[in-house]
Amino acid sequence: MTESQIFKNNDTEVLDSLSTTLDFLKDIMTDDVAENIASSLAGIMTIGKELSDEKINSEIISILRKSNEISDILSFYSELREEGILDILKGFMYGAKSLKDMLNDEAIEKLGNYISITLESLPKIDQFLSMAFDEVPMAFMKALNSEKLKEEIKGKERVTNKDLIAAFNDPATKKGLLIFLLAMREMGKSI
Protein backbone atom coordinates (compact mmCIF):
# COMPACT_ATOMS: atom_id res chain seq x y z
CA MET A 1 0.00 0.00 0.00
CA THR A 2 1.28 3.38 -0.91
CA GLU A 3 1.19 6.39 1.22
CA SER A 4 -1.61 8.02 -0.76
CA GLN A 5 -3.74 4.88 -0.41
CA ILE A 6 -3.26 4.98 3.39
CA PHE A 7 -4.39 8.61 3.53
CA LYS A 8 -7.37 7.81 1.31
CA ASN A 9 -8.38 4.91 3.59
CA ASN A 10 -7.84 7.15 6.64
CA ASP A 11 -9.89 9.94 5.07
CA THR A 12 -12.62 7.47 4.24
CA GLU A 13 -12.73 6.26 7.83
CA VAL A 14 -12.89 9.82 9.11
CA LEU A 15 -15.66 10.68 6.66
CA ASP A 16 -17.57 7.53 7.59
CA SER A 17 -17.23 8.37 11.29
CA LEU A 18 -18.32 11.96 10.69
CA SER A 19 -21.28 10.78 8.63
CA THR A 20 -22.35 8.38 11.42
CA THR A 21 -22.06 11.16 13.99
CA LEU A 22 -24.15 13.55 11.88
CA ASP A 23 -26.80 10.87 11.34
CA PHE A 24 -26.93 10.30 15.14
CA LEU A 25 -27.25 14.05 15.81
CA LYS A 26 -29.96 14.32 13.16
CA ASP A 27 -31.90 11.48 14.80
CA ILE A 28 -31.78 12.96 18.34
CA MET A 29 -32.40 16.52 17.22
CA THR A 30 -36.10 17.08 17.87
CA ASP A 31 -37.85 20.44 17.95
CA ASP A 32 -37.70 20.50 21.77
CA VAL A 33 -33.97 19.72 21.85
CA ALA A 34 -33.27 22.40 19.22
CA GLU A 35 -35.38 24.92 21.19
CA ASN A 36 -33.58 24.09 24.47
CA ILE A 37 -30.16 24.42 22.83
CA ALA A 38 -31.15 27.75 21.26
CA SER A 39 -32.54 29.02 24.57
CA SER A 40 -29.38 27.99 26.45
CA LEU A 41 -27.15 29.63 23.85
CA ALA A 42 -29.24 32.81 24.01
CA GLY A 43 -28.92 32.83 27.81
CA ILE A 44 -25.17 32.32 27.64
CA MET A 45 -24.85 35.10 25.07
CA THR A 46 -26.96 37.46 27.23
CA ILE A 47 -24.82 36.73 30.28
CA GLY A 48 -21.68 37.24 28.20
CA LYS A 49 -23.01 40.56 26.89
CA GLU A 50 -23.90 41.74 30.40
CA LEU A 51 -20.50 40.68 31.75
CA SER A 52 -18.80 42.71 29.06
CA ASP A 53 -20.42 45.86 30.51
CA GLU A 54 -17.71 47.45 32.65
CA LYS A 55 -20.14 48.74 35.32
CA ILE A 56 -21.76 45.32 35.86
CA ASN A 57 -18.34 43.66 35.78
CA SER A 58 -17.02 45.98 38.52
CA GLU A 59 -20.17 45.39 40.63
CA ILE A 60 -19.73 41.61 40.36
CA ILE A 61 -16.09 41.93 41.37
CA SER A 62 -17.13 44.14 44.33
CA ILE A 63 -19.67 41.50 45.41
CA LEU A 64 -17.09 38.73 45.10
CA ARG A 65 -14.67 40.74 47.26
CA LYS A 66 -17.35 40.97 49.96
CA SER A 67 -18.08 37.25 49.93
CA ASN A 68 -17.12 36.87 53.63
CA GLU A 69 -19.70 39.44 54.70
CA ILE A 70 -22.32 37.88 52.42
CA SER A 71 -21.57 34.48 53.92
CA ASP A 72 -21.96 35.90 57.45
CA ILE A 73 -25.27 37.54 56.53
CA LEU A 74 -26.60 34.32 55.03
CA SER A 75 -25.51 32.35 58.12
CA PHE A 76 -27.23 34.89 60.40
CA TYR A 77 -30.36 34.74 58.24
CA SER A 78 -30.36 30.93 58.46
CA GLU A 79 -30.04 31.08 62.27
CA LEU A 80 -32.94 33.53 62.50
CA ARG A 81 -35.08 31.29 60.31
CA GLU A 82 -34.20 28.09 62.19
CA GLU A 83 -34.85 29.65 65.63
CA GLY A 84 -38.22 31.03 64.50
CA ILE A 85 -37.11 34.61 65.14
CA LEU A 86 -37.57 35.48 61.49
CA ASP A 87 -41.28 34.63 61.70
CA ILE A 88 -41.61 36.81 64.82
CA LEU A 89 -39.89 39.71 63.05
CA LYS A 90 -42.18 39.25 60.05
CA GLY A 91 -45.15 39.39 62.42
CA PHE A 92 -43.89 42.62 64.00
CA MET A 93 -43.33 44.14 60.58
CA TYR A 94 -46.83 43.10 59.46
CA GLY A 95 -48.25 44.63 62.65
CA ALA A 96 -46.32 47.86 62.10
CA LYS A 97 -47.52 48.02 58.50
CA SER A 98 -51.12 47.42 59.61
CA LEU A 99 -50.78 50.14 62.24
CA LYS A 100 -49.35 52.51 59.62
CA ASP A 101 -52.23 51.70 57.29
CA MET A 102 -54.78 52.34 60.06
CA LEU A 103 -53.29 55.68 61.06
CA ASN A 104 -54.97 58.00 58.63
CA ASP A 105 -55.72 61.68 59.35
CA GLU A 106 -59.06 60.90 61.01
CA ALA A 107 -57.54 58.25 63.31
CA ILE A 108 -54.69 60.58 64.31
CA GLU A 109 -57.22 63.34 65.08
CA LYS A 110 -59.30 61.00 67.27
CA LEU A 111 -56.19 59.74 69.04
CA GLY A 112 -55.17 63.35 69.70
CA ASN A 113 -58.64 64.08 71.12
CA TYR A 114 -58.44 61.08 73.48
CA ILE A 115 -55.00 62.14 74.67
CA SER A 116 -56.24 65.71 75.18
CA ILE A 117 -59.28 64.55 77.20
CA THR A 118 -57.05 62.29 79.30
CA LEU A 119 -54.61 65.13 80.02
CA GLU A 120 -57.47 67.46 80.94
CA SER A 121 -58.90 64.82 83.30
CA LEU A 122 -55.64 64.11 85.13
CA PRO A 123 -56.04 66.90 87.74
CA LYS A 124 -59.60 65.76 88.51
CA ILE A 125 -58.50 62.12 88.72
CA ASP A 126 -55.64 63.12 91.01
CA GLN A 127 -58.05 65.10 93.19
CA PHE A 128 -60.45 62.13 93.39
CA LEU A 129 -57.64 59.71 94.24
CA SER A 130 -56.26 61.98 96.96
CA MET A 131 -59.74 62.23 98.50
CA ALA A 132 -60.41 58.50 98.14
CA PHE A 133 -57.11 57.58 99.77
CA ASP A 134 -57.48 60.13 102.56
CA GLU A 135 -57.53 58.80 106.12
CA VAL A 136 -61.31 58.86 106.74
CA PRO A 137 -62.49 57.28 103.44
CA MET A 138 -59.73 54.66 103.69
CA ALA A 139 -60.80 53.83 107.26
CA PHE A 140 -64.40 53.46 106.04
CA MET A 141 -63.35 51.14 103.18
CA LYS A 142 -61.15 49.06 105.48
CA ALA A 143 -64.01 48.75 107.97
CA LEU A 144 -66.40 47.53 105.27
CA ASN A 145 -63.83 44.97 104.12
CA SER A 146 -62.68 43.77 107.54
CA GLU A 147 -62.88 40.07 108.34
CA LYS A 148 -64.21 40.84 111.83
CA LEU A 149 -67.22 42.67 110.35
CA LYS A 150 -67.89 39.76 107.97
CA GLU A 151 -67.77 37.26 110.84
CA GLU A 152 -70.10 39.36 113.03
CA ILE A 153 -72.61 39.73 110.18
CA LYS A 154 -72.57 35.97 109.50
CA GLY A 155 -72.93 35.23 113.22
CA LYS A 156 -76.05 37.39 113.59
CA GLU A 157 -79.02 35.83 111.87
CA ARG A 158 -81.44 37.96 113.89
CA VAL A 159 -80.63 41.43 115.25
CA THR A 160 -82.51 42.50 118.36
CA ASN A 161 -83.06 45.95 119.85
CA LYS A 162 -80.76 44.89 122.67
CA ASP A 163 -77.99 44.29 120.08
CA LEU A 164 -78.55 47.78 118.65
CA ILE A 165 -78.49 49.44 122.10
CA ALA A 166 -75.32 47.54 122.99
CA ALA A 167 -73.71 48.71 119.70
CA PHE A 168 -74.67 52.34 120.48
CA ASN A 169 -73.00 52.06 123.89
CA ASP A 170 -69.70 50.94 122.26
CA PRO A 171 -67.26 53.93 122.15
CA ALA A 172 -65.95 52.92 118.67
CA THR A 173 -69.52 52.78 117.34
CA LYS A 174 -70.24 56.21 118.79
CA LYS A 175 -67.14 57.63 117.13
CA GLY A 176 -67.99 56.01 113.77
CA LEU A 177 -71.59 57.25 113.99
CA LEU A 178 -70.38 60.77 114.79
CA ILE A 179 -68.05 60.70 111.73
CA PHE A 180 -70.94 59.48 109.58
CA LEU A 181 -73.29 62.20 110.89
CA LEU A 182 -70.64 64.92 110.42
CA ALA A 183 -70.06 63.71 106.85
CA MET A 184 -73.81 63.84 106.19
CA ARG A 185 -73.87 67.42 107.53
CA GLU A 186 -71.00 68.47 105.19
CA MET A 187 -72.71 66.80 102.27
CA GLY A 188 -75.95 68.65 103.12
CA LYS A 189 -74.10 71.97 103.16
CA SER A 190 -72.57 71.42 99.70
CA ILE A 191 -75.87 70.43 98.03
C-alpha positions in Angstrom: 0.0 0.0 0.0 1.3 3.4 -0.9 1.2 6.4 1.2 -1.6 8.0 -0.8 -3.7 4.9 -0.4 -3.3 5.0 3.4 -4.4 8.6 3.5 -7.4 7.8 1.3 -8.4 4.9 3.6 -7.8 7.2 6.6 -9.9 9.9 5.1 -12.6 7.5 4.2 -12.7 6.3 7.8 -12.9 9.8 9.1 -15.7 10.7 6.7 -17.6 7.5 7.6 -17.2 8.4 11.3 -18.3 12.0 10.7 -21.3 10.8 8.6 -22.4 8.4 11.4 -22.1 11.2 14.0 -24.1 13.6 11.9 -26.8 10.9 11.3 -26.9 10.3 15.1 -27.2 14.0 15.8 -30.0 14.3 13.2 -31.9 11.5 14.8 -31.8 13.0 18.3 -32.4 16.5 17.2 -36.1 17.1 17.9 -37.8 20.4 17.9 -37.7 20.5 21.8 -34.0 19.7 21.8 -33.3 22.4 19.2 -35.4 24.9 21.2 -33.6 24.1 24.5 -30.2 24.4 22.8 -31.1 27.7 21.3 -32.5 29.0 24.6 -29.4 28.0 26.4 -27.1 29.6 23.8 -29.2 32.8 24.0 -28.9 32.8 27.8 -25.2 32.3 27.6 -24.9 35.1 25.1 -27.0 37.5 27.2 -24.8 36.7 30.3 -21.7 37.2 28.2 -23.0 40.6 26.9 -23.9 41.7 30.4 -20.5 40.7 31.8 -18.8 42.7 29.1 -20.4 45.9 30.5 -17.7 47.4 32.7 -20.1 48.7 35.3 -21.8 45.3 35.9 -18.3 43.7 35.8 -17.0 46.0 38.5 -20.2 45.4 40.6 -19.7 41.6 40.4 -16.1 41.9 41.4 -17.1 44.1 44.3 -19.7 41.5 45.4 -17.1 38.7 45.1 -14.7 40.7 47.3 -17.4 41.0 50.0 -18.1 37.2 49.9 -17.1 36.9 53.6 -19.7 39.4 54.7 -22.3 37.9 52.4 -21.6 34.5 53.9 -22.0 35.9 57.4 -25.3 37.5 56.5 -26.6 34.3 55.0 -25.5 32.4 58.1 -27.2 34.9 60.4 -30.4 34.7 58.2 -30.4 30.9 58.5 -30.0 31.1 62.3 -32.9 33.5 62.5 -35.1 31.3 60.3 -34.2 28.1 62.2 -34.8 29.7 65.6 -38.2 31.0 64.5 -37.1 34.6 65.1 -37.6 35.5 61.5 -41.3 34.6 61.7 -41.6 36.8 64.8 -39.9 39.7 63.0 -42.2 39.3 60.0 -45.2 39.4 62.4 -43.9 42.6 64.0 -43.3 44.1 60.6 -46.8 43.1 59.5 -48.2 44.6 62.7 -46.3 47.9 62.1 -47.5 48.0 58.5 -51.1 47.4 59.6 -50.8 50.1 62.2 -49.3 52.5 59.6 -52.2 51.7 57.3 -54.8 52.3 60.1 -53.3 55.7 61.1 -55.0 58.0 58.6 -55.7 61.7 59.4 -59.1 60.9 61.0 -57.5 58.3 63.3 -54.7 60.6 64.3 -57.2 63.3 65.1 -59.3 61.0 67.3 -56.2 59.7 69.0 -55.2 63.3 69.7 -58.6 64.1 71.1 -58.4 61.1 73.5 -55.0 62.1 74.7 -56.2 65.7 75.2 -59.3 64.5 77.2 -57.0 62.3 79.3 -54.6 65.1 80.0 -57.5 67.5 80.9 -58.9 64.8 83.3 -55.6 64.1 85.1 -56.0 66.9 87.7 -59.6 65.8 88.5 -58.5 62.1 88.7 -55.6 63.1 91.0 -58.1 65.1 93.2 -60.4 62.1 93.4 -57.6 59.7 94.2 -56.3 62.0 97.0 -59.7 62.2 98.5 -60.4 58.5 98.1 -57.1 57.6 99.8 -57.5 60.1 102.6 -57.5 58.8 106.1 -61.3 58.9 106.7 -62.5 57.3 103.4 -59.7 54.7 103.7 -60.8 53.8 107.3 -64.4 53.5 106.0 -63.4 51.1 103.2 -61.2 49.1 105.5 -64.0 48.7 108.0 -66.4 47.5 105.3 -63.8 45.0 104.1 -62.7 43.8 107.5 -62.9 40.1 108.3 -64.2 40.8 111.8 -67.2 42.7 110.4 -67.9 39.8 108.0 -67.8 37.3 110.8 -70.1 39.4 113.0 -72.6 39.7 110.2 -72.6 36.0 109.5 -72.9 35.2 113.2 -76.1 37.4 113.6 -79.0 35.8 111.9 -81.4 38.0 113.9 -80.6 41.4 115.2 -82.5 42.5 118.4 -83.1 45.9 119.9 -80.8 44.9 122.7 -78.0 44.3 120.1 -78.5 47.8 118.6 -78.5 49.4 122.1 -75.3 47.5 123.0 -73.7 48.7 119.7 -74.7 52.3 120.5 -73.0 52.1 123.9 -69.7 50.9 122.3 -67.3 53.9 122.1 -65.9 52.9 118.7 -69.5 52.8 117.3 -70.2 56.2 118.8 -67.1 57.6 117.1 -68.0 56.0 113.8 -71.6 57.3 114.0 -70.4 60.8 114.8 -68.1 60.7 111.7 -70.9 59.5 109.6 -73.3 62.2 110.9 -70.6 64.9 110.4 -70.1 63.7 106.9 -73.8 63.8 106.2 -73.9 67.4 107.5 -71.0 68.5 105.2 -72.7 66.8 102.3 -76.0 68.6 103.1 -74.1 72.0 103.2 -72.6 71.4 99.7 -75.9 70.4 98.0 
